[in-house]
């Protein structure tokens, strides 16, 4: 069933190189002049949690064995919004998907089950500024805000942003600038072929990755 308001974007990047090996920006550019993979922005949602995990591990205060409460809901003063329309919002309520409660769980379990309450507490310690920096270091180019709820994906990002960032993790911390043209050849053979230059940088500690 067609849903006109829903658009699909996809990008696949070679980790450590930056080559965009596949990209899908929409069904028909003649009908919609907007690339869903490189131009459309949507809230990152739980895909942003990984950056808070990186920030927490970088601090040295946490390991993957660190345990936090996965109870749901939980109330955090740092998440409280005095201007929120609901009492829960004003009290800083955070709940898990389906309001599922967990016990004291380690960060492996919290990541695998995408436990919002654990990650809310983690971002308070790691700080939203450092979560944001981890995202930027990984390759997210969209404008980000260091608000406390960024761990839950309040920032608007592109598909290409997230593909680039996760490729950095897959490459054990090597961020590579994305590119889509590998080389340009000319019919006149006296004109040298122009080849893409891979631009990469070790942005995260390999062992941490």
C-alpha positions as CSV (number, residue, x, y, z in Angstrom):
1,X,0.0,0.0,0.0
2,X,1.4,3.4,-1.0
3,X,2.0,5.9,1.8
4,X,2.9,9.2,0.1
5,X,4.4,10.7,3.3
6,X,6.8,7.8,3.8
7,X,10.1,7.9,1.8
8,X,12.9,5.3,1.9
9,X,16.6,6.1,1.7
10,X,19.6,3.7,1.8
11,X,23.3,4.0,1.7
12,X,26.1,1.5,2.0
13,X,29.7,2.5,2.5
14,X,33.0,0.6,2.5
15,X,34.4,0.8,6.0
16,X,37.8,2.5,6.1
17,X,37.6,3.7,2.5
18,X,34.5,5.8,2.2
19,X,33.3,4.5,-1.1
20,X,29.5,4.7,-1.5
21,X,28.9,1.3,-3.0
22,X,25.1,1.6,-3.1
23,X,22.7,4.5,-2.6
24,X,19.0,4.7,-3.0
25,X,17.5,8.2,-2.8
26,X,13.9,7.6,-3.9
27,X,11.6,6.1,-6.5
28,X,11.4,8.9,-9.1
29,X,13.4,12.1,-9.0
30,X,11.2,13.6,-11.7
31,X,8.3,13.4,-9.2
32,X,10.2,14.3,-6.1
33,X,13.4,16.4,-6.4
34,X,14.8,15.3,-3.0
35,X,17.3,12.6,-2.3
36,X,16.0,10.6,0.7
37,X,19.5,9.2,1.5
38,X,21.6,12.4,1.4
39,X,19.1,15.3,1.8
40,X,16.1,14.1,3.9
41,X,16.6,14.3,7.6
42,X,14.8,12.4,10.3
43,X,15.3,11.9,14.0
44,X,18.1,9.4,14.7
45,X,16.2,7.5,17.3
46,X,18.0,4.6,19.0
47,X,20.7,4.6,16.4
48,X,22.2,7.5,18.3
49,X,22.7,5.4,21.5
50,X,26.0,4.0,20.2
51,X,27.6,7.4,20.4
52,X,26.8,7.7,24.1
53,X,28.2,4.2,24.6
54,X,31.4,5.4,22.9
55,X,31.5,8.6,25.1
56,X,31.0,6.5,28.3
57,X,33.7,4.0,27.4
58,X,36.1,6.9,26.5
59,X,35.6,8.4,29.9
60,X,37.2,5.3,31.6
61,X,34.4,5.3,34.1
62,X,32.5,2.5,32.3
63,X,33.1,-0.8,30.7
64,X,30.7,-3.1,28.8
65,X,30.3,-5.0,32.1
66,X,29.1,-1.9,34.0
67,X,25.5,-2.4,35.3
68,X,22.7,0.1,35.5
69,X,19.0,-0.2,36.3
70,X,16.8,-0.9,33.3
71,X,13.5,-0.4,35.3
72,X,10.8,1.4,33.4
73,X,9.6,4.1,33.8
74,X,12.3,6.1,35.6
75,X,12.4,9.8,36.4
76,X,15.5,11.9,35.8
77,X,15.8,15.5,37.0
78,X,18.1,16.2,34.1
79,X,15.4,15.1,31.6
80,X,12.7,17.3,33.2
81,X,11.1,19.9,31.0
82,X,9.3,22.6,33.1
83,X,7.4,23.7,30.0
84,X,6.2,20.2,29.0
85,X,2.5,19.8,28.5
86,X,2.3,16.7,30.6
87,X,3.2,16.1,34.3
88,X,5.4,13.1,33.2
89,X,7.3,15.4,30.9
90,X,7.8,18.0,33.7
91,X,9.1,15.2,35.9
92,X,11.6,13.9,33.4
93,X,10.0,10.5,32.7
94,X,11.9,8.1,30.5
95,X,10.4,4.7,29.6
96,X,11.5,1.8,27.6
97,X,9.8,0.5,24.4
98,X,6.5,-1.1,25.4
99,X,7.4,0.1,28.9
100,X,9.4,-3.2,29.4
101,X,11.3,-3.3,32.6
102,X,14.7,-4.9,33.1
103,X,16.7,-5.5,36.2
104,X,20.3,-4.2,36.8
105,X,21.8,-5.1,33.4
106,X,25.2,-4.6,31.8
107,X,25.8,-2.3,28.9
108,X,25.9,-5.3,26.5
109,X,22.4,-6.2,27.4
110,X,21.3,-2.6,27.5
111,X,22.6,-2.0,24.0
112,X,21.2,-5.3,22.6
113,X,17.8,-4.5,23.9
114,X,18.0,-0.8,23.3
115,X,17.1,0.1,26.9
116,X,16.2,3.8,27.1
117,X,16.3,4.1,30.8
118,X,19.9,2.7,31.0
119,X,21.0,5.0,28.3
120,X,19.3,8.1,29.8
121,X,21.3,7.5,33.0
122,X,24.5,6.8,30.9
123,X,24.1,10.1,29.1
124,X,23.8,12.1,32.3
125,X,27.3,10.8,33.3
126,X,28.9,10.7,29.8
127,X,27.3,14.2,29.1
128,X,25.4,15.1,25.9
129,X,28.3,17.2,24.8
130,X,30.6,14.2,24.6
131,X,27.9,12.0,23.0
132,X,27.5,14.7,20.3
133,X,31.3,14.9,19.8
134,X,31.4,11.1,19.4
135,X,28.8,11.4,16.7
136,X,30.6,14.2,14.9
137,X,34.0,12.3,15.2
138,X,32.3,9.2,13.7
139,X,31.2,11.3,10.7
140,X,27.8,12.7,11.3
141,X,27.8,16.0,9.4
142,X,24.2,17.2,10.1
143,X,23.9,19.9,12.8
144,X,23.6,18.4,16.2
145,X,22.5,19.8,19.6
146,X,24.0,18.8,22.9
147,X,20.7,18.4,24.7
148,X,20.2,15.7,27.3
149,X,17.8,13.6,25.3
150,X,20.1,13.4,22.3
151,X,21.0,9.9,23.4
152,X,17.4,8.9,22.5
153,X,17.8,10.3,19.0
154,X,16.3,13.8,19.1
155,X,18.8,15.1,16.5
156,X,17.8,15.1,12.8
157,X,20.3,13.3,10.6
158,X,20.6,11.8,7.1
159,X,20.9,8.2,6.1
160,X,24.3,8.9,4.7
161,X,25.3,10.4,8.1
162,X,24.5,7.2,9.9
163,X,26.0,4.9,7.3
164,X,29.3,6.9,7.5
165,X,29.3,6.8,11.3
166,X,28.6,3.1,11.6
167,X,31.2,2.4,8.9
168,X,33.7,4.2,11.2
169,X,32.9,1.8,14.0
170,X,33.1,-1.2,11.6
171,X,36.6,0.1,10.5
172,X,37.8,0.0,14.1
173,X,37.7,3.8,14.5
174,X,38.9,4.9,11.0
175,X,36.6,7.6,9.6
176,X,36.6,7.9,5.9
177,X,35.0,10.8,3.9
178,X,32.2,9.4,1.7
179,X,32.6,9.6,-2.0
180,X,30.6,8.3,-5.0
181,X,32.8,8.8,-8.0
182,X,35.8,6.4,-8.1
183,X,37.5,7.9,-11.2
184,X,37.0,10.1,-14.3
185,X,38.4,9.0,-17.6
186,X,38.7,11.0,-20.8
187,X,38.4,10.0,-24.4
188,X,41.5,11.9,-25.1
189,X,44.1,9.5,-23.6
190,X,46.6,12.3,-23.2
191,X,44.5,13.7,-20.4
192,X,45.3,11.8,-17.2
193,X,42.6,9.9,-15.4
194,X,41.3,11.7,-12.3
195,X,41.0,9.2,-9.4
196,X,39.2,9.8,-6.1
197,X,41.5,10.4,-3.1
198,X,40.6,8.4,0.0
199,X,40.5,10.8,2.9
200,X,40.6,8.9,6.2
201,X,41.6,9.4,9.8
202,X,41.8,7.3,13.0
203,X,39.3,9.1,15.2
204,X,38.6,6.4,17.9
205,X,41.0,4.1,19.7
206,X,41.1,0.7,18.0
207,X,40.8,-1.3,21.2
208,X,37.8,0.8,22.3
209,X,36.1,0.0,19.0
